Amino acid sequence: MIVESKLAGKTVLITEATRNFGKDLALAFAAEGSNLMLASRDNLEYLEQTTRDVQALGVQVSKSQCDLSNESEVEDMVGQCVVQFGSLDVVINNVLFSMPPQSLEEIPFELWKRKFDVETTGSFLLFKQVIPQMIQQQWGRVVNFTGMDAFNGADVMSSATEMGLVGLTRGIAREYGKYNITANCIGPGGIENEEAEGLHPVSPSQRDAIPRRGTPEEVAFLAVTLCSEGASYITGQTLLANGGKHFL
């Protein structure tokens, strides 16, 4: 039995499409024939380049500059997406941004607040706009990207915000499953591009089940799979793409 993704013609919104796995995610969904709304709060030159690369695959694509911590910008972005494409079916929330780890007593309050504003409050503002549209459509897919710090406690600030995304995802899954909306998390670790993106890379070791670095394409494949029709019974879960560095 061959299970098709059935994502052709679906509209996919990818937040922070300029960092971490954003471009790889965009290309993976474009290869499935999805329409794309690519968003970023900064790095607009890279956003423009990613948009051109996706357009080359022959799908419809639009872009938006959006700071998720700004409610009016989020509302405008989601509205633009629905007006242009007629639906909003999939949200890939790639909102995490990284910074050097700090001890709890060393973290400035403004830095703590900014990280929560963008990652936690920003995600709330995003789904406050998105979920009503998915309810109206009676179908939706949510994938939130979290990080390994949520589970290993390696950095107190990232642990807090990343676990917050896990909790938000579970809440969405529980409350809106009756509308054919699923919500899951992906937790990447040990991926090839992490050093370039300023994350906290973990080198493969003999203790890893798969002793190599993962690829962004493998992470993107997992996201596409979770959003496919064949994954309609998977919700509220966190899947770690980390080569067996950590098990849940």
C-alpha positions in Angstrom: 0.0 0.0 0.0 1.4 3.4 -1.0 0.4 6.3 1.1 0.4 9.7 -0.6 1.0 12.9 1.3 -2.0 14.6 -0.4 -0.3 17.9 0.3 -0.6 19.2 -3.3 -2.6 22.4 -3.4 -2.5 22.8 0.4 -1.2 26.1 1.8 1.8 25.8 4.1 3.0 28.7 6.3 6.6 28.4 7.5 7.7 30.8 10.2 11.4 31.9 10.3 12.0 30.4 6.9 15.4 32.0 6.8 17.0 30.1 9.7 17.7 26.6 10.9 15.8 24.3 8.5 13.6 26.9 6.9 14.8 26.7 3.3 14.9 22.9 3.4 11.3 22.8 4.8 10.1 25.1 2.1 11.7 23.1 -0.7 10.4 19.8 0.7 6.8 21.1 0.8 7.2 22.7 -2.6 8.2 19.3 -4.0 4.9 18.0 -2.7 3.1 20.7 -4.7 2.0 22.9 -1.8 1.5 26.6 -1.9 3.9 28.4 0.5 3.8 31.5 2.7 7.4 32.1 3.9 7.8 34.4 6.9 10.8 35.9 8.8 11.3 38.8 11.2 14.7 39.6 9.7 17.3 38.4 7.1 15.0 39.6 4.3 17.7 39.1 1.6 17.8 35.4 2.5 14.0 35.3 2.5 14.0 36.7 -1.0 16.5 34.1 -2.2 14.5 31.2 -0.6 11.4 32.5 -2.2 13.1 32.5 -5.7 14.4 29.0 -5.1 10.9 27.8 -4.2 9.3 29.6 -7.2 11.7 27.7 -9.5 9.8 24.5 -8.5 6.7 25.9 -10.1 4.5 26.4 -7.0 2.8 29.5 -5.7 4.8 31.3 -3.0 4.5 34.5 -1.1 6.6 36.0 1.7 6.0 38.2 4.7 8.2 40.1 7.2 6.7 39.2 10.6 7.8 39.4 14.2 5.7 36.8 15.9 5.7 38.8 19.1 3.8 41.6 17.3 0.1 40.7 17.3 -0.8 43.1 14.5 2.0 41.7 12.2 0.9 38.1 12.9 -2.7 39.0 12.1 -1.7 40.7 8.8 0.5 37.7 7.8 -2.2 35.1 8.4 -4.8 37.4 6.7 -2.5 37.8 3.7 -2.0 34.1 3.4 -5.7 33.3 3.5 -6.7 36.0 1.0 -3.9 35.1 -1.4 -4.3 31.3 -1.3 -7.9 30.8 0.0 -6.9 28.5 2.8 -4.2 27.9 5.5 -3.8 24.2 6.0 -0.4 23.6 7.5 1.7 25.7 9.9 5.4 24.8 10.4 6.5 26.9 13.4 10.3 27.2 13.1 10.4 30.1 15.7 13.3 29.0 17.8 16.4 31.3 18.0 19.5 30.5 19.9 22.0 32.3 22.0 25.0 31.3 24.1 23.9 29.4 27.3 24.0 31.3 30.5 23.5 30.4 34.1 20.1 31.4 35.6 21.6 34.1 37.8 23.4 35.7 34.8 20.4 36.0 32.5 19.3 39.6 32.0 15.5 39.9 32.5 15.1 41.7 29.1 16.8 38.8 27.3 14.6 36.3 29.1 11.5 38.3 28.3 12.5 38.7 24.6 13.0 34.9 24.2 9.6 34.2 25.7 8.0 37.0 23.8 9.2 35.5 20.4 9.0 31.8 21.0 6.2 31.3 23.5 3.9 34.3 23.3 4.6 34.6 19.6 3.5 31.0 19.0 0.4 31.7 21.0 -0.4 34.8 18.9 0.2 32.7 15.7 -2.1 29.9 16.6 -4.8 32.3 18.0 -5.1 33.5 14.3 -4.5 30.1 12.6 -6.7 27.7 14.6 -10.1 29.4 13.7 -9.2 29.1 10.0 -8.4 25.4 10.4 -11.6 24.9 12.4 -13.5 26.5 9.5 -11.8 24.2 7.1 -12.3 21.1 9.3 -8.6 20.2 8.7 -5.2 21.3 9.7 -1.7 20.3 10.5 0.6 22.0 13.1 4.3 21.2 13.6 6.2 23.1 16.2 10.0 22.9 16.3 11.4 22.5 19.8 14.9 21.6 20.9 16.9 19.1 22.9 17.3 21.6 25.8 13.6 20.9 26.5 14.5 17.4 27.6 18.1 17.5 28.7 18.1 20.8 30.7 21.4 21.9 29.2 20.4 25.6 29.2 17.8 26.9 31.6 16.3 29.6 29.3 16.0 27.4 26.2 14.7 24.5 28.4 11.9 26.7 29.6 10.8 28.1 26.2 11.2 24.9 24.3 9.2 22.9 26.8 6.6 25.6 26.6 6.2 24.8 22.9 5.8 21.1 23.8 3.0 22.0 26.2 1.3 24.3 23.7 1.4 21.6 21.1 -0.2 19.1 23.4 -2.9 21.5 24.3 -3.7 22.2 20.6 -3.7 18.5 19.9 -6.1 17.7 22.8 -8.5 20.6 22.2 -8.8 20.6 18.4 -8.4 17.0 17.3 -12.2 16.8 16.8 -11.8 19.2 13.9 -9.3 16.9 12.1 -6.4 19.1 13.3 -3.2 17.4 14.4 -0.4 19.1 16.3 3.1 17.6 16.9 6.6 18.7 17.7 9.9 17.9 16.1 13.1 18.1 18.2 16.2 18.1 16.0 19.6 17.4 17.4 23.1 16.8 15.9 22.0 18.2 12.4 24.7 19.2 9.9 23.8 22.9 9.7 23.6 23.7 13.4 27.0 25.3 13.8 26.2 27.7 10.9 22.9 28.6 12.5 24.4 29.3 16.0 22.7 26.4 17.7 24.4 24.1 20.2 25.8 21.2 18.0 26.5 17.8 19.6 29.1 15.8 17.8 28.3 12.1 17.1 29.7 9.7 19.6 29.9 6.0 20.2 26.9 6.4 22.6 24.7 7.5 19.8 22.5 4.9 18.2 23.3 6.4 14.8 26.9 7.7 15.0 26.7 10.5 12.3 25.3 13.9 11.8 21.8 14.2 10.5 20.8 16.3 7.5 18.3 19.1 7.1 16.6 17.1 4.4 15.9 14.3 6.9 14.3 16.8 9.3 12.2 18.3 6.4 11.1 14.8 5.4 9.8 14.2 8.9 7.8 17.4 8.8 6.2 16.5 5.5 5.4 13.1 6.9 3.7 14.5 10.0 1.6 16.8 7.8 0.5 14.1 5.4 -2.9 12.4 5.3 -1.3 9.2 6.3 -0.3 10.7 9.7 -3.8 11.8 10.6 -3.8 9.5 13.7 -0.5 11.0 15.1 -1.0 14.0 17.4 0.3 15.5 20.6 3.7 13.8 20.1 7.3 15.0 20.1 9.5 13.2 17.6 13.2 13.6 18.2 15.3 13.6 15.0 18.7 13.3 16.8 20.2 10.0 15.9 19.4 8.4 19.2 21.2 10.9 21.4 18.2 11.1 23.6 15.1 8.9 24.0 11.7 9.9 25.2 
